[in-house]
């Protein structure tokens, strides 16, 4: 990853530098070319004007003398030629006796009309001017090659090309070093992460200065590791707790069978042993049912069947199921508000799972109180259906409250009653998958109130 991003950053950086340099170089070259061109035209114009003035206005200078002056001029331009025409289009002066400048009558007319014309003829720059004195109008044409300017431009071109190559090269090298430096913390984090495996989930990534993006990444990653570690821990203890819970009744069954096989027993003794085995087996069946329910409650909401249910029906049906099996249990159901809003009693959920949750809470209320009674109250709060299960039982010791939703946890004062410590954690999970929540308040030897919240759907 580091290499790819690093190379990409370097390339982008070098490309941007190259682009800026190209724009810069092209502008410099264009400005300087145009400056040289116009400077050379103005020198040509000067030349044309001086030649015409000497020939036309200075009496002492004639054709031959002017030629001599032209040829010997110190600051003559390269391959310089000057020709002068009078108003009859007749050539009255030619600095080099040969017709290397092609002058048509059209061009002469154009110069007379526009007073000044500039153009390129091959590598020659040509300037045509209208020169007037008191009596006559002349056309002066001067041409020359800007050798000096061209070589200066060529020089500049090479400097710019070389500068471009060297600067882009440097940009690439510096960009590479810079990108490597900028990405180093990421590769450091990567190296540390690579060391973390399932057996070393306790390791943490260095959080650096704790403020920049990389540090935030490391902090987020560490938090995730913490969650993973505790999830693994829960899983591990769950498996060992489950095995322990399964082993206890199995050991007891094995012990009973071994005792009965040691010698011949009376039919009463066999009866007693079989009853004890039956009780252990029932216990095992109940535990495996709970574990199955827990597995189901751990699944995703999309994997279980969901339909519209009425909370009041769920409560009444569960109450009936429970009191039929445990006739000494007293479950009373109240509606908080006599004019209860009928349209807020419906929810979306899984019938089987919700009944398990309600059954757990009703059963606990009765199981952990000497009166074997629980009070169930139904109300509406905001967008939730709220059901509370209140008993006046043994309560839960303050220290145990924080662990009460952990699987297999049982409070110190509840050990005498039957149970596996799976009911509350199962109920919590069931509410979770129904987008609901659970809260529990309890006071030792006073009573317990468990409240569940499930969102209703308006009908
Ligand atoms: P179980 O009842 O099978 O032990 P639960 O998960 O339902 O498992 O409950 C976990 C523990 O919480 C119980 O062992 C008990 O200590 C405590 N508890 C739950 N409900 C009550 C209650 N209504 N009154 C007193 N203690 C309770």
Boltz pocket constraint, residues with backbone or C-beta under 6 A from the ligand:
constraints:
  - pocket:
      binder: B
      contacts: [[A, 360], [A, 361], [A, 364], [A, 365], [A, 368], [A, 391], [A, 393], [A, 394], [A, 395], [A, 396], [A, 404], [A, 406], [A, 409], [A, 410], [A, 411], [A, 412], [A, 413], [A, 414], [A, 418], [A, 419], [A, 420], [A, 421], [A, 422], [A, 423], [A, 424], [A, 425], [A, 447], [A, 448]]
      max_distance: 6.0
